Structures are given as structure tokens and as C-alpha cells.
Amino acid sequence: MTNRAWDELIDLIDEKYQIDNSNRKTEPLEDNKDLTRTVESIEFEKDNVKYKIERIAGPVIIDKKTFYHQTGSANRVQYVYDPEETSTKVVFYRGQPDGYWNEIQAEDLLS
């Protein structure tokens, strides 16, 4: 999702439902501390149900190396990243009464 599309989505949700919380953080990748990813999130309420949308932007994965154990099962996976090119992913969540978030499809917001 481009920056413009993300901004338009935020504006649309803010007009229709009002954003309760927004956050932006930069964190190192778990398997490569030299590279970082940015996580932007918004929370809002629709029909008395809390929703959260996250936009995750980070380096593109260009290769995946799988290391196998002697028994033939995968022991670990190592990703190779392109530090210049970035990709974005948008993830949608529905809030649960116990405070946890369950991932949902974007279409589930329309119902």
C-alpha cells in the first residue's frame, strides 16, 4: 500500500468512525539487527467492536536459505534482504473481549 493510499484510508476511517489510537514505531528485524522495519497502526471502533489496522514497511526479502538437519528436517531458515528496496503489508485485526487481537480479512470490515 502506497503512502497516499494509507493516508486516504486513515482519513476515511477517521471521518466515518473516529480513530481512537494511532502509533508509529521503528524496530530492528528479528533475524538482522542492522535493518529496521516501520509499523504504523490505527485503532477504531465500529458497531461496538474494536479494530486495528497495521501497515508494516520493511526491506524486501530477495532470498530464503533453508538449513537442514542430518535427519532431513528443516533446522532453521535465513532470509536475505535488499536494504534499498522496501515492501509494505497491511494487516487487519478484530479486538476480542479478553484484550487480544485476531487477524481478519479486509472484507470482514465491510460486514
C-alpha positions in Angstrom: 0.0 0.0 0.0 1.4 3.3 -1.0 1.8 6.3 1.4 -1.0 8.1 -0.4 -3.4 5.1 -0.2 -2.6 4.7 3.5 -3.3 8.3 4.2 -6.6 8.2 2.3 -7.6 5.1 4.3 -6.8 6.8 7.6 -8.7 9.9 6.6 -11.7 7.8 5.6 -11.8 5.8 8.8 -11.3 9.0 10.9 -14.2 10.7 9.1 -16.6 7.7 9.5 -15.6 6.1 12.8 -13.0 8.4 14.5 -9.6 7.0 15.2 -9.1 6.1 18.9 -5.4 5.5 18.9 -2.5 5.8 16.3 1.1 4.7 16.7 4.2 4.5 14.6 7.4 2.7 15.7 10.6 1.6 14.1 12.1 -1.7 15.2 15.0 -3.9 14.1 14.3 -7.1 12.2 14.4 -10.2 14.4 17.0 -12.0 12.2 19.0 -9.0 11.1 19.5 -6.3 13.7 21.2 -3.9 11.2 17.9 -3.5 9.2 14.7 -2.0 10.5 11.0 -2.1 9.7 8.3 0.6 10.4 5.0 -0.4 11.9 2.2 2.1 11.7 -1.1 1.3 13.4 -4.5 2.8 14.0 -7.4 1.6 16.2 -11.0 2.5 15.9 -14.4 1.2 16.9 -17.2 0.1 14.6 -20.5 -1.2 15.9 -19.1 -1.6 19.4 -16.3 -3.8 18.1 -12.6 -2.6 18.2 -10.5 -2.9 15.1 -6.8 -2.3 14.4 -5.1 -1.9 11.1 -1.3 -2.2 10.8 0.9 -1.1 7.9 4.3 -2.8 8.1 7.1 -1.4 5.8 10.5 -3.1 5.6 13.2 -4.4 3.4 12.3 -6.8 0.6 13.2 -10.4 1.0 15.2 -11.5 -2.0 16.2 -15.0 -1.0 15.4 -17.6 1.6 18.0 -20.1 2.7 16.9 -23.3 4.5 19.4 -25.2 6.6 18.6 -28.9 7.1 19.4 -31.2 10.0 21.0 -34.5 9.3 17.6 -36.2 9.6 16.3 -34.2 6.7 14.1 -31.8 8.6 14.5 -28.1 8.3 16.7 -26.8 11.1 16.5 -23.1 10.5 15.6 -20.5 7.8 17.7 -17.5 7.0 16.4 -14.6 4.9 18.4 -12.4 2.6 17.1 -8.8 2.4 17.6 -6.0 -0.1 18.4 -3.0 2.1 17.5 -0.5 -0.6 14.1 -1.7 -1.7 11.1 -1.8 0.7 7.8 -3.6 0.7 4.6 -2.9 2.7 2.0 -5.2 4.1 -1.3 -4.2 5.7 -2.8 -6.5 8.4 -6.4 -6.2 9.8 -7.3 -7.2 13.4 -10.6 -7.5 15.4 -10.4 -6.9 19.1 -11.5 -9.7 21.5 -13.1 -9.2 24.9 -10.0 -10.7 26.6 -7.8 -7.9 25.1 -6.2 -9.9 22.3 -6.3 -9.2 18.6 -7.4 -11.8 16.0 -6.2 -11.3 12.4 -9.1 -10.9 9.9 -9.5 -10.4 6.2 -10.2 -6.9 4.9 -13.6 -8.0 3.7 -14.6 -8.7 7.3 -14.6 -5.0 8.0 -17.4 -4.5 5.4 -19.9 -6.7 7.1 
